[in-house]
Amino acid sequence: MTDPTLDEAGSFIRLNERMTEKKLKGPAINPEGFVDIVLLSHDHHFDNLDNAGRSYLSKAGLVLTTKSGAERLGANSIGLKPGDFREFELPTGGKLIIEATPARHGPAGIEPITGEVIGFHLSILQETSQSIYITGDTVYYNEIEKLAARINPAYVFIFAGAARPRGPFNLTMSTNDALDTAFAFKSAMIVPIHSDGWSHYTENNDNLHEAFDILGIGKRLKVLEPGIPTKLFN
């Protein structure tokens, strides 16, 4: 699971005494059982970890997140910085390697405001090797371009929506960022998540469909059906 937000629709984030964001959609499913690993881009923003999501962390075997996030969460959390990785044995044989990847939660210089964030690259090493890249909360910037030069994921899960809780800054990927990501990872399917459900998202999947279709790459955009399992690999 990545970035669990499990509160029902209608809950609020209070950013300060004058600014409040509203959750517009509840979770597609309400997981109750055990999960092996939660991948948490960061713990300090409610659209990545809300109240019910935070409570759910205790049902996970392990939480991989930022160094500072692991210090705040304690318990079963492990902090990673970009380039750090953990290896896990798969029950069907082979290994899963999870590497923390760079992320920047807005424009250059905003890091002291938005805090530490990471993404994740998941490599599945069995008879054949496959991988998935989960961007976490980030815009497209030079470190993602560098990452694209050394990894070749089949799927890139982008945290989209052009989140803009305050000021003129996008804190997650806009449509332009999504297109830049698609052209950086030339053979990957682009899967938007984190793109609707909160009032501070200024773009949605319809904007992505239109832009990808205009540039002739509409077949590379894969929008998941909420609550419906989707098989990615054979």
C-alpha positions in Angstrom: 0.0 0.0 0.0 1.2 3.5 -0.7 0.3 6.7 1.2 -2.9 5.5 3.0 -5.7 8.1 3.3 -8.7 6.2 4.6 -10.8 8.9 6.2 -14.3 9.3 4.8 -15.3 12.1 2.5 -16.1 15.4 4.3 -13.1 15.4 6.6 -10.9 18.5 6.7 -7.3 19.5 6.8 -6.7 22.8 8.7 -3.6 24.4 7.1 -3.8 27.5 9.3 -6.5 29.7 10.9 -7.8 30.9 7.5 -7.1 27.9 5.2 -8.9 24.5 5.2 -8.9 21.8 2.6 -11.7 19.3 2.3 -11.6 15.6 1.4 -14.1 15.1 -1.4 -13.9 11.3 -1.8 -13.6 8.5 0.7 -11.4 5.4 0.2 -12.3 3.0 -2.7 -11.9 0.1 -0.2 -11.5 -0.1 3.5 -8.7 -2.6 4.1 -8.9 -4.3 7.4 -6.3 -7.1 7.2 -2.5 -7.3 7.3 -0.3 -5.7 4.6 3.4 -6.5 4.4 4.7 -3.0 3.5 3.3 0.5 3.4 5.3 2.9 1.2 4.8 6.4 2.6 6.2 9.3 0.6 6.0 11.5 3.7 3.9 11.5 6.9 3.3 15.2 7.5 0.6 16.0 4.9 -3.0 14.7 5.4 -3.5 13.9 1.7 -0.8 11.3 2.1 -1.5 10.1 5.6 -4.8 11.0 7.3 -6.2 10.0 10.6 -7.5 6.6 9.6 -4.5 5.9 7.5 -2.2 6.7 10.4 -4.1 4.2 12.6 -3.8 1.6 9.9 0.0 1.7 9.9 0.0 -0.6 12.9 -1.5 -3.3 10.7 1.5 -3.3 8.4 4.5 -5.4 8.7 6.7 -2.5 7.8 6.5 1.2 6.9 9.1 2.6 4.6 9.3 6.4 4.6 11.6 9.4 5.0 14.3 9.6 7.6 12.4 12.3 9.5 9.1 10.6 9.1 10.4 7.4 10.6 11.6 9.4 13.6 8.1 10.9 14.1 6.3 7.6 13.5 8.6 5.2 15.3 7.2 1.7 15.8 7.4 -0.4 12.6 8.8 2.4 10.4 12.2 2.6 8.6 13.6 5.8 7.3 15.2 5.9 3.9 17.0 8.7 2.0 17.3 8.6 -1.9 19.5 5.8 -2.9 18.9 3.7 0.2 17.2 0.3 -0.4 15.8 -2.8 1.3 15.6 -6.3 -0.1 12.7 -8.8 0.6 12.3 -12.4 -0.2 9.2 -13.1 -2.3 7.0 -16.0 -1.2 6.9 -17.3 -4.8 10.7 -17.1 -5.0 13.0 -14.3 -6.1 13.5 -10.9 -4.5 11.8 -7.5 -4.2 14.2 -4.6 -4.0 12.7 -1.3 -2.9 14.9 1.8 -3.4 14.0 5.3 -2.2 14.1 7.8 -5.1 14.5 11.6 -5.1 11.4 13.8 -4.9 10.8 17.6 -4.6 7.5 18.7 -3.3 7.2 21.9 -5.4 9.6 24.3 -7.0 13.3 24.7 -6.1 13.7 26.4 -2.8 10.5 25.2 -1.3 12.0 22.2 0.6 12.1 24.0 4.0 8.4 24.7 3.7 7.1 21.4 2.3 9.6 19.1 4.1 11.3 15.8 3.2 9.7 13.5 0.7 10.7 10.5 -1.3 9.5 8.1 -4.0 10.1 4.4 -4.5 11.5 2.1 -7.2 10.3 -1.5 -6.9 12.4 -4.1 -8.7 10.9 -7.6 -8.9 13.7 -10.1 -9.5 12.4 -13.5 -10.5 12.9 -15.5 -13.8 12.5 -12.1 -15.5 13.1 -8.7 -14.0 10.3 -6.1 -13.8 10.0 -2.8 -12.1 7.6 -0.1 -11.0 8.4 3.5 -10.1 6.2 5.4 -7.7 7.0 9.0 -7.8 5.7 10.1 -4.4 4.7 13.8 -4.0 7.0 15.5 -6.4 7.0 17.8 -9.5 9.2 16.9 -12.5 12.7 18.2 -12.0 16.3 17.3 -12.9 16.7 14.4 -10.4 13.8 12.6 -12.0 15.4 13.1 -15.4 18.6 11.6 -14.0 16.6 8.7 -12.5 15.1 8.0 -15.9 18.6 7.5 -17.4 19.3 4.6 -15.1 16.0 2.7 -14.5 13.5 1.3 -17.0 10.2 0.7 -15.2 7.2 -0.9 -16.9 4.9 1.4 -15.0 5.3 4.9 -13.5 2.8 5.8 -10.9 2.7 9.6 -10.8 1.3 11.6 -8.0 -0.7 14.0 -10.1 -3.5 16.5 -9.5 -1.3 19.7 -9.5 -2.0 20.1 -5.8 -2.0 23.8 -4.8 -3.0 24.3 -1.2 -1.6 27.8 -1.0 0.3 30.3 -3.1 1.0 29.9 -6.8 3.0 26.7 -6.6 2.1 23.2 -7.8 3.3 20.7 -5.1 2.5 17.6 -7.2 2.7 16.8 -10.9 0.7 18.9 -13.3 -0.3 17.8 -16.8 3.0 19.2 -18.2 5.0 17.4 -15.5 3.1 14.1 -16.4 4.0 14.6 -20.1 7.7 15.3 -19.3 7.7 12.1 -17.1 6.2 10.1 -20.0 8.8 11.3 -22.4 11.6 10.7 -19.9 10.5 7.1 -19.2 9.9 6.3 -22.9 8.7 2.7 -22.6 6.6 3.0 -19.4 2.9 3.1 -18.9 1.9 6.2 -16.9 -0.5 5.6 -14.1 -1.9 8.7 -12.4 -2.8 8.4 -8.7 -3.3 11.1 -6.0 -5.1 13.0 -8.7 -8.6 13.5 -7.2 -10.4 13.4 -3.9 -9.1 16.6 -2.2 -10.2 20.2 -2.7 -6.6 21.5 -3.3 -6.1 19.4 -6.5 -6.4 21.8 -9.4 -6.3 19.2 -12.3 -7.7 15.7 -12.8 -7.5 12.6 -15.0 -9.6 14.2 -17.7 -6.9 16.9 -18.2 -4.3 14.1 -18.5 -6.4 12.1 -21.0 -6.8 15.2 -23.2 -3.2 16.2 -23.1 -1.9 12.7 -23.8 -4.3 12.3 -26.6 -3.3 15.6 -28.2 0.3 14.5 -28.2 -0.6 11.1 -29.6 0.4 9.0 -26.6 -3.0 8.4 -25.1 -2.4 4.6 -25.1 0.4 5.1 -22.6 -1.9 6.5 -20.0 -3.5 3.9 -17.7 -6.2 5.2 -15.3 -7.1 2.7 -12.6 -10.7 1.9 -11.6 -11.1 2.6 -7.9 -11.6 -0.5 -5.9 -11.1 -2.8 -9.0 -8.0 -5.0 -9.0 -5.8 -4.5 -12.0 -3.2 -7.1 -13.1 0.1 -5.3 -14.2 2.3 -8.3 -14.9 1.7 -11.9 -16.1 
